[in-house]
Amino acid sequence: MSYNIVKKMRDPVTGKKMNVLLLDGLSEILEIRGLDKALKMAEIFNENTDSGHSYEVRGGGKVHKPKRKKTDV
């Protein structure tokens, strides 16, 4: 199965929510084969955003959330 990364943002003029699929270098929708790889890319994009936009992984008609890491307390 392939996964896509969606950029979630607001239109600065109208304030409406917009979802934009990320594209590859050939202006085609970016398709990532592995869920772990797609989640890692979205995590990196979310950590590096300076515009307040957020990124999520979608595939198979679902939004995939990153697995929670167990932390030592």
C-alpha positions in Angstrom: 0.0 0.0 0.0 1.2 3.5 -0.7 0.7 6.5 1.5 0.5 10.3 0.9 1.4 13.3 3.0 -1.2 16.0 3.4 -0.3 19.6 4.3 -3.0 21.2 6.4 -3.1 24.9 6.2 -5.4 28.0 6.3 -5.9 30.3 3.4 -4.5 33.7 4.6 -7.2 35.7 2.8 -10.4 33.7 3.5 -9.3 31.8 6.7 -10.7 28.6 5.2 -9.0 25.3 6.0 -7.1 23.8 3.0 -5.6 20.3 2.6 -2.8 20.0 0.0 -1.2 16.8 -1.2 2.5 16.9 -1.4 4.0 16.4 -4.9 7.2 14.7 -6.0 9.9 16.2 -8.3 7.8 15.4 -11.4 4.7 17.3 -10.1 2.9 14.1 -9.4 1.3 13.2 -6.1 4.0 11.9 -3.8 3.4 8.2 -3.0 5.4 6.5 -0.2 5.4 2.7 0.0 6.1 2.2 3.7 3.9 3.5 6.5 6.9 4.0 8.9 8.8 6.0 6.2 5.8 8.2 5.6 5.2 8.8 9.3 8.9 9.7 9.7 8.7 12.2 6.8 5.6 13.8 8.3 7.3 14.0 11.7 10.3 15.8 10.2 8.1 18.2 8.3 6.1 19.0 11.5 9.3 19.6 13.5 10.7 21.9 10.8 7.6 24.0 9.9 8.0 27.7 10.6 4.6 28.6 9.1 2.3 26.8 11.5 1.1 24.3 8.9 0.8 20.7 10.0 1.4 17.4 8.0 -0.4 14.1 8.3 -0.2 10.7 6.6 -3.1 9.3 4.7 -3.5 5.9 3.0 -6.3 3.4 2.4 -8.9 6.0 3.2 -7.6 6.6 6.7 -5.4 9.2 8.6 -2.5 7.4 10.2 -1.1 8.8 13.4 2.4 8.1 14.7 2.8 5.4 17.3 3.3 6.7 20.8 6.7 6.1 22.1 7.0 4.6 25.6 9.0 6.9 27.8 10.8 6.0 31.0 9.4 7.7 34.0 
